[in-house]
Amino acid sequence: MDKTTLRTVEELAREIVGSSLNYRYDICTCPKCKNDIVNHIVAKISASSIHLDSENPEETKNFYQREVNRTILSVAEYVGNHPNHIDTEDRKKTFSALLHKISNERGLDLRNYHTDILKRRIALRLQHNNIPSYSAYIEFLTKTPKEFDRLFETLCINVSEFFRDTPVWVTIQYLFENLIAAKIKNKQSSIKLWSAGCANGEEPYSLAIALKEALRGIPQISRVEIMATDVDKACLNFAQKAIYSKENLKNVSPKLLARYFEISEGKFCVKDEIKNMVSFDYLDFTSQQYFKNIDVLTCRNVFIYFNRRLQKQILDKFCDCLVPGGYLVMGKSESLGTDYE
Ligand SMILES: C[S@@+](CC[C@H](N)C(=O)[O-])C[C@H]1O[C@@H](n2cnc3c(N)ncnc32)[C@H](O)[C@@H]1O
C-alpha cells in the first residue's frame, strides 16, 4: 500500500473510531485505546490482500471507508477488552451487576434478553445522564430512583400504533372470520383473545375493533374477552386511559375512526364499547403463569428482544395456553424458529 493510501486509511479510521464508539460502555474507549484501535485497523487493512488499485481518490476513499467499517467491530472488541493499561472497571461484571439490580429492585429479569440490544438501550441512558460507566450508573440509580422509570421505559421499547403493519390485519380479519364460523359450527358462543406485550394498548384495542367489526350481524357470539398484558406498569396505566394522539391512528380508516373514537381537545378517546372489551393486567413472560383457553394470541414485536432459550420457553407455554387449533400471531420480523416447523 503506498503512503498516500495509508494516510487516507488512517484518517478514515481516526474519523470513524472517533464518531462510532460513543455508545460503547462495554469496552474501554479511553483516548489511548481509541488510538490503539486506529493503529490496529490500519495495520490490519494494510496487511490484507484485498486492495483497490485506483487513480480516483473518491473511489479509493469509498473503498477504504467500507474496509474500515468492516474491520472496526472486531478490532474495537479485541483492543477494548484487552487495554494496554490498567483498567479500573471489569465491564462484564458491572454490566451483570446492573442487570441484577434491575431484576432485584424492579423484578424484570433481563438475563435472557439479547445482550447487544440491552447494551445499546442502556447506553442511551448513560449518554443522556452524562455517566461514564456501568458502575457509575449503578450508583446513580441508587441515588436517583426516578431514573429507574426512565431506564424501564428505554428498555421496554413500548412503541406501537393502531393496526400496526396493516397487511397483518388483513390476515387477522380473515382469521376472525374463520374463527367465528368454527365457533358457530361448534355451537360455542365465546371468544377469548390475548394481546401479550400490549405496550400502550393500541394492539388490544385494534383487536377489539377488528373483532367488533367481524361480529356485526352475528348474535351467536355473545361473550368476548380480550386480555392485554405487559411488564411495564406505566404503559398499562396509559392504556387504561385509552386516549391517543393522531400519530398513533394513521392506519385507522375514517369509517372506524368515526365509529369507535371520540375527539376531545385534539385527542382521540376510544369509545366505551371498545374500552370495555379489554382488560389490562401486569404479566411478565419470564416468570408468571399464562392464561388458558385462548383462541387468538398476539405477541408481536416482543420476541426480537429475547434470546433463543427464552423464546423457546415462552413458545412452549403459549402452546399450552392456546385452545387446540388456536392462533398465534407474531411480529413481521419474528418467527417460531426451526424447532417448531
Ligand atoms: C415494541 S412493544 C410491542 C407492542 C405491540 N405488541 C406491537 O407490536 O405494537 C414490546 C412490549 O413488550 C413488553 N415486554 C418486554 N419484556 C416483557 C416481558 N418479559 N413480559 C411481558 N412484556 C414484556 C414491553 O414492555 C413492550 O411494551
The ligand as a Gaussian input file, in Angstrom:
#p B3LYP/6-31G(d) Opt

LIG

0 1
 C      -42.428000      -2.966000      20.935000
 S      -43.644000      -3.274000      22.151000
 C      -44.808000      -4.215000      21.209000
 C      -46.199000      -3.636000      21.268000
 C      -47.214000      -4.329000      20.369000
 N      -47.279000      -5.739000      20.596000
 C      -46.886000      -4.035000      18.918000
 O      -46.444000      -4.921000      18.193000
 O      -47.067000      -2.895000      18.502000
 C      -42.874000      -4.506000      23.189000
 C      -43.559000      -4.649000      24.532000
 O      -43.117000      -5.863000      25.154000
 C      -43.089000      -5.631000      26.558000
 N      -42.220000      -6.618000      27.225000
 C      -40.866000      -6.664000      27.219000
 N      -40.439000      -7.663000      28.015000
 C      -41.549000      -8.273000      28.520000
 C      -41.765000      -9.370000      29.418000
 N      -40.738000     -10.024000      29.942000
 N      -43.039000      -9.708000      29.719000
 C      -44.078000      -9.013000      29.180000
 N      -43.946000      -7.983000      28.326000
 C      -42.707000      -7.602000      28.014000
 C      -42.546000      -4.201000      26.657000
 O      -42.853000      -3.613000      27.905000
 C      -43.236000      -3.517000      25.485000
 O      -44.390000      -2.829000      25.873000

